[in-house]
Amino acid sequence: MSTSPFLQHITQTMHEKRYAKRTIDTYLHWIKFYIHFHNKQHPSILGDQDVEVFLSYLVNTRHVAAQTQASALNALSFLYKVIIKKPLNLQLNFVRSQRQQKLPVVLTSDEVKRLLSKV
């Protein structure tokens, strides 16, 4: 499977900067997804608003976890800062994935009494 010269350039740049293979694979996944999401437009003609729309889509439609959204943001940040040399705005306005709160499981007073009576 041949990849575009643009994606090959990204891969080569990441290898030169000694990124881990998993990081390269993950970043390429999110960059490809971003390009396909915007109907295969080149990222150099897209901007902050397009990144905001993409990141919000991940949460609103795909229901991704906070860490997944953060991975996508890191990949796009790398793309714009290192490859395109047009860093993203630090004040991006997008829907952020919320970590679900885990409620502790507690026993009722009766359950505690029954448990202690068995011990």
C-alpha positions in Angstrom: 0.0 0.0 0.0 1.5 3.3 -1.1 1.2 6.3 1.1 1.2 9.9 0.0 4.5 11.9 -0.1 3.1 14.1 2.6 2.6 11.2 5.0 6.0 9.8 4.0 7.5 13.2 4.9 5.7 13.1 8.3 7.0 9.6 9.0 10.6 10.5 8.0 10.5 13.6 10.2 9.3 11.6 13.2 12.0 9.0 12.6 14.6 11.7 12.4 13.3 13.1 15.7 13.5 9.6 17.2 9.8 9.2 18.0 8.7 5.7 19.1 7.2 3.5 16.5 3.8 3.4 18.4 3.8 7.2 18.5 4.5 7.4 14.8 1.7 5.0 14.1 -0.8 6.7 16.4 0.0 10.2 15.0 -0.3 9.0 11.4 -3.6 7.4 12.2 -5.0 10.7 13.6 -3.5 12.8 10.8 -5.1 10.5 8.2 -8.4 10.5 10.0 -8.3 14.3 10.2 -7.6 14.6 6.5 -10.4 12.2 5.6 -12.8 13.9 7.9 -12.2 17.2 6.0 -12.8 15.5 2.6 -9.1 15.0 1.9 -8.2 18.6 2.0 -4.6 19.3 2.7 -4.0 20.4 6.3 -2.1 23.4 5.2 -5.3 25.0 4.0 -7.2 24.1 7.1 -6.8 25.9 10.4 -7.7 26.2 14.1 -11.5 26.1 13.4 -11.2 22.9 11.5 -9.2 21.3 14.3 -11.9 22.4 16.8 -14.6 20.9 14.6 -12.7 17.6 14.3 -12.0 17.3 18.1 -15.6 18.2 18.9 -16.8 15.5 16.5 -14.6 12.9 18.2 -16.5 13.6 21.5 -20.0 14.3 20.3 -20.3 11.7 17.6 -17.6 9.1 18.2 -17.8 9.3 22.0 -14.1 8.9 22.5 -12.4 9.0 25.9 -10.5 12.0 27.2 -7.1 10.3 26.6 -8.1 9.4 23.0 -9.1 13.0 22.3 -5.8 14.2 23.8 -3.8 11.8 21.5 -5.6 13.3 18.5 -4.9 16.8 19.7 -1.2 16.0 20.2 -0.9 14.5 16.7 -2.5 17.6 15.2 -0.4 19.9 17.3 2.7 18.1 16.0 1.4 18.3 12.4 0.9 22.0 12.5 3.9 23.0 14.7 6.6 20.8 13.2 5.4 19.8 9.7 3.3 22.8 8.5 5.2 25.3 10.7 2.0 27.1 11.6 1.3 26.3 15.3 -2.3 25.9 16.5 -3.8 28.6 18.7 -3.4 27.7 22.4 -7.0 28.7 23.1 -8.8 26.2 20.9 -12.5 26.1 21.7 -13.8 22.5 21.4 -16.0 20.1 23.3 -13.7 18.3 25.8 -14.3 14.7 26.7 -15.1 14.3 30.4 -13.7 11.5 32.4 -16.6 9.6 33.9 -16.6 9.7 37.7 -16.4 6.4 39.3 -18.6 6.2 42.4 -17.3 4.0 45.2 -19.2 0.9 46.0 -20.2 1.0 49.7 -22.1 -1.5 51.9 -25.3 -0.5 53.8 -25.3 -0.9 57.5 -27.3 -4.1 57.3 -24.8 -5.6 54.8 -21.9 -4.7 57.1 -23.7 -6.4 60.0 -24.4 -9.6 58.0 -20.8 -9.6 56.7 -19.3 -9.2 60.2 -21.6 -11.9 61.6 -20.2 -14.4 59.1 -16.6 -13.6 59.9 
